[in-house]
Amino acid sequence: MAQIILMSDPKVAAIPVVECGEPLVDLRTVGTLLVDPRLQDPDGAFSHLRAGVLERLVKAQELLPKGLRLLFVEGYRPPELQRAYFDEYASELRDVHADWSASQIRTAASRYVSPPEIAPHSAGAAVDISLADAEGRELDMGTPMNTNPEDSDGACYTGAANIGAEARANREMLGSALTATGLVNYPTEWWHWSFGDRYWALVTGEPTARYGARELA
């Protein structure tokens, strides 16, 4: 497996953000994508994305084989929720690895939850997404979405070898459509894709990110 750049890498945080001011759009009002309610919150924040990200998802869905659809699970995540997720997972790691330094904990935690200060979800730039059939049933992707590396024995990594052939083919099909429309994957999470954020800029060689963290108006 190729060397993975983690979200905690200083190179990610070093990418400057030149905020373009693009609005957050509630994709439920568009009606094009299949929305899974498993992470729905009272304010409906989960279903928001920057307009440019949503536009690319719609195009990606058009590239899928007939009878398949993108299954949207989560987009925008308020900064305070992102911090809560990161702190919770870091705490779990500290309980298991009491001898690890703060730096080691931060690095390990970033495999599964982005550090709050650079989180693509809090910029409306990231989407957690899967594939479904025509009836809305999620395809076999090898692991459930949001399974951490410990619980999945690393099978949550996009290029993991310890998944079946069908799941591998489905991941490749999802990745092909999303990559074709400009999104990039976070390799420790097969479901996490983004556009316009710092991680995207680093991976694609862009000098700046388009989207920075923001609050949902």
N, C-alpha and C positions, 0 to 999 in steps of 0.2 A: 504494500500500500504506500502511495506517495506521501511524502512529508506533509503533515497537515498544519496549516497556520491557524492557531486558536484565536478566539476573540480577545483573549487576555494579552496577546502579543503587542508590545509597545508600538509596532509598526501600524497597527490598526488605529490606535488612539492618536497617532501622529498625523493621520490624514485630516486636513482641515475641511470644515464644512462651509460651503457657500450656499446658504439656504435659498432655495428658489421660490419659496412661498406657495408652492402648489398645495391645494386644499386636500383635506382628508374627505373621502367620499364613502358613504355607507353603501356597500355593494348590494345590500338587500333591496335598495331602491332601484337597482339596475335590472335585477332579475335574470341575469345571464348565467351566473354560476350557482351550482348546488351548494347550499350552506348547511353545514352540520352544526347543531345547537349545543354540542357537548360542553363548550367553553363559553357559552353565552352569559353575559353579565347584565345586571339590571339596567345599566346605561347604554347598552348596545355598543360599547367601545370596540369589542372584539371584531365586529364586522366592518370596521373602517380601514381604508388603505389610502395612500396617496393616489391621486388620479392617474398618474403615469404608471404605477404598479398595476392598478386594476385594468388599465387599457392593455397592458402586456399579458395579463392572465386571460383576458377575453380572446386575444389573438392565439395564445398557446392552446386554449381549448379547441379552437378551429383546426389545429394541427393534429389532434388526437384521432386515432382510428374511429370509424363509425361505431356508435353504441357506447363509447366511453366518454366520461365527463370528469372534469376537475372537481374534487370534493374539498371545499374551503372549510377550514376549522378555526383558524385564528389569524388576525392581522394586527391591528393596533393594540398596544398594551400600555396603559398609563405608567409613567415613570415610577410611581410609588408601588405599583403592583410588580413591576420588573424587579425592583429592589427587594421586595418581600420574597419573590421566588428565588433570587440569587442567595439571599441571606439564609433561607431555609435549607437549600441544598448544601451550601457551604457548612452549615451547622451539622448536617448529617455526615458530611465527610470528616469533620473534626472529631465527631464521636467515634468514628471507625479508625481514624488515623491520628491519634493524639500526638504522635511524634512529628507530624508534618508542620512545616513553617507556614506562616501566613501566605507567603508567596506560592508555596506548593498547593495550598488549599484554593487560592484564587485561580491558579492555572487549571487545576482539576475541575473546579466548579464550572469554568468557562467552556468545558466540553459540552455541557448540557444547558446551561443558562448564561446568557451574555452578561458581562459586567454592566451594571445599570448606566454608567456614564457614556457608554458607546452603543447601547442596545438598539439594533435595527428595528425591533418591534415598536419601541417607543418613539420612533421617527415615522411610523406608518409605512416603513419601507420593506418590512419582512412579512412573509406569509407562511403559515404552517398548512400544508396542503397534501392531498392524497388523490387517488383515482377511484372512481366508482363506475359501475355498469349503468345501463339505461334505466334500471329500476332504483338506482340510488344506493346500491349495496357496495360497500368498500371492497376493493380488490385486496388480494394477499400481497402485503408489502414487506413481509418478513418479520416485522415486529409491530405492536401497536404504536401509534403515534405517542410521542412524549415519554417513551421508555428510556431510562437512563443507561449509561454504559455498564454499570454494575449489574442491574437487573436483567439486561439483555445479553450479557457476556460479549459486549461489543457489537452485537448484531444491529444496533441502531445506526452504526456508521454506514454511510451511503455505500461504500465499496466493500462492506463486510463479506467475508467468504462463507460464513456459517449461516447462510440462508438458502432456501430452496431455489430451484431454477425458475419457477413461476414468479416468485417474489422478485428475483433479480431482473427478470424480463420486465416486470411492471415498474420497477424503479428506473430502469433504463428508458422505458417509454415516457414516464413522467419527466425525467431529466432532459430527454431529447426535446420535448415540446417547450419546456420552460427555458432551456438554454438558447433555443432558437429565437426567443423573443427578448433575450438580453438579461435574464435573471441568472444569479449565481447561487450555488448551493453551499451550505455550511457542512463540510464533510463528516462531521460527527453526528449529524441528524438528517436522515434521508428526506424528512418532511419540510425542512427549513430552507426557504429560498428568498432571495432579496434583490432589490434593485435600488440604486441611488444612495445607499448608505456607505459608511466608511469601509466596511468589509468588502462590499461590491467594488468600491473604488480601488482598493488594494489589489484585489484579484484581477481586475480588468486593466489596471495600469492608469486609471484616471487620476489626475492630480488632486481633485477635490471630490467631496461627497455633495450630493444635491439636497439631501434631506437630513435635518438634525432633529433631536428630540423635541417634542412639543406636547402641550396639553390639549385634550379634546375640548373644543369650545362648547 
